Amino acid sequence: MRRGVPTKNPYAVKQHLTSCYSFKLEGNSILRVATGNRGFLRMPLNRHTQEVLSDPALRGRSFTLTASVLSICFSKEVQEVECTGTAGVDRNLWNIIYGNGSTIKQYDLTNWCCSIAS
């Protein structure tokens, strides 16, 4: 207002609710969300969602609720994969260099670049 630029009223482009607190699955068929004052909102889940969430290794993290979509984010512990090797590539206009723990190869591109330009 000091600079003379009119301000705009903020508005929500899309109404949604995102929360990572106070939600629980009741028997893998109903999502229960706390609404305050010991009240709960219960939303039934479809068969596919129930089948996916029946895995006991899944842990609920958060959910997002819009007018037509319910998204549930879950995490799962997985086994660590051991790295068997690494490789690197460095490329620029004149050459490409590839290397891993045992070999390094350089490919010269000067002739190739100059033949395209002419």
Secondary structure as a PSIPRED ss2 file (coil, helix, strand):
# PSIPRED VFORMAT (PSIPRED V4.0)

   1 M C   1.000  0.000  0.000
   2 R C   1.000  0.000  0.000
   3 R C   1.000  0.000  0.000
   4 G C   1.000  0.000  0.000
   5 V C   1.000  0.000  0.000
   6 P C   1.000  0.000  0.000
   7 T C   1.000  0.000  0.000
   8 K C   1.000  0.000  0.000
   9 N C   1.000  0.000  0.000
  10 P C   1.000  0.000  0.000
  11 Y C   1.000  0.000  0.000
  12 A C   1.000  0.000  0.000
  13 V C   1.000  0.000  0.000
  14 K C   1.000  0.000  0.000
  15 Q C   1.000  0.000  0.000
  16 H E   0.000  0.000  1.000
  17 L E   0.000  0.000  1.000
  18 T E   0.000  0.000  1.000
  19 S E   0.000  0.000  1.000
  20 C C   1.000  0.000  0.000
  21 Y C   1.000  0.000  0.000
  22 S C   1.000  0.000  0.000
  23 F E   0.000  0.000  1.000
  24 K E   0.000  0.000  1.000
  25 L E   0.000  0.000  1.000
  26 E E   0.000  0.000  1.000
  27 G C   1.000  0.000  0.000
  28 N C   1.000  0.000  0.000
  29 S C   1.000  0.000  0.000
  30 I E   0.000  0.000  1.000
  31 L E   0.000  0.000  1.000
  32 R E   0.000  0.000  1.000
  33 V E   0.000  0.000  1.000
  34 A E   0.000  0.000  1.000
  35 T E   0.000  0.000  1.000
  36 G E   0.000  0.000  1.000
  37 N C   1.000  0.000  0.000
  38 R C   1.000  0.000  0.000
  39 G E   0.000  0.000  1.000
  40 F E   0.000  0.000  1.000
  41 L E   0.000  0.000  1.000
  42 R E   0.000  0.000  1.000
  43 M E   0.000  0.000  1.000
  44 P E   0.000  0.000  1.000
  45 L C   1.000  0.000  0.000
  46 N C   1.000  0.000  0.000
  47 R H   0.000  1.000  0.000
  48 H H   0.000  1.000  0.000
  49 T H   0.000  1.000  0.000
  50 Q H   0.000  1.000  0.000
  51 E H   0.000  1.000  0.000
  52 V H   0.000  1.000  0.000
  53 L H   0.000  1.000  0.000
  54 S C   1.000  0.000  0.000
  55 D C   1.000  0.000  0.000
  56 P C   1.000  0.000  0.000
  57 A C   1.000  0.000  0.000
  58 L E   0.000  0.000  1.000
  59 R E   0.000  0.000  1.000
  60 G E   0.000  0.000  1.000
  61 R E   0.000  0.000  1.000
  62 S E   0.000  0.000  1.000
  63 F E   0.000  0.000  1.000
  64 T E   0.000  0.000  1.000
  65 L E   0.000  0.000  1.000
  66 T E   0.000  0.000  1.000
  67 A C   1.000  0.000  0.000
  68 S C   1.000  0.000  0.000
  69 V C   1.000  0.000  0.000
  70 L E   0.000  0.000  1.000
  71 S E   0.000  0.000  1.000
  72 I E   0.000  0.000  1.000
  73 C E   0.000  0.000  1.000
  74 F E   0.000  0.000  1.000
  75 S E   0.000  0.000  1.000
  76 K E   0.000  0.000  1.000
  77 E C   1.000  0.000  0.000
  78 V C   1.000  0.000  0.000
  79 Q C   1.000  0.000  0.000
  80 E C   1.000  0.000  0.000
  81 V C   1.000  0.000  0.000
  82 E C   1.000  0.000  0.000
  83 C C   1.000  0.000  0.000
  84 T C   1.000  0.000  0.000
  85 G C   1.000  0.000  0.000
  86 T C   1.000  0.000  0.000
  87 A E   0.000  0.000  1.000
  88 G E   0.000  0.000  1.000
  89 V E   0.000  0.000  1.000
  90 D E   0.000  0.000  1.000
  91 R E   0.000  0.000  1.000
  92 N C   1.000  0.000  0.000
  93 L C   1.000  0.000  0.000
  94 W C   1.000  0.000  0.000
  95 N E   0.000  0.000  1.000
  96 I E   0.000  0.000  1.000
  97 I E   0.000  0.000  1.000
  98 Y E   0.000  0.000  1.000
  99 G E   0.000  0.000  1.000
 100 N E   0.000  0.000  1.000
 101 G C   1.000  0.000  0.000
 102 S C   1.000  0.000  0.000
 103 T C   1.000  0.000  0.000
 104 I E   0.000  0.000  1.000
 105 K E   0.000  0.000  1.000
 106 Q E   0.000  0.000  1.000
 107 Y E   0.000  0.000  1.000
 108 D E   0.000  0.000  1.000
 109 L C   1.000  0.000  0.000
 110 T H   0.000  1.000  0.000
 111 N H   0.000  1.000  0.000
 112 W H   0.000  1.000  0.000
 113 C H   0.000  1.000  0.000
 114 C H   0.000  1.000  0.000
 115 S H   0.000  1.000  0.000
 116 I H   0.000  1.000  0.000
 117 A H   0.000  1.000  0.000
 118 S C   1.000  0.000  0.000
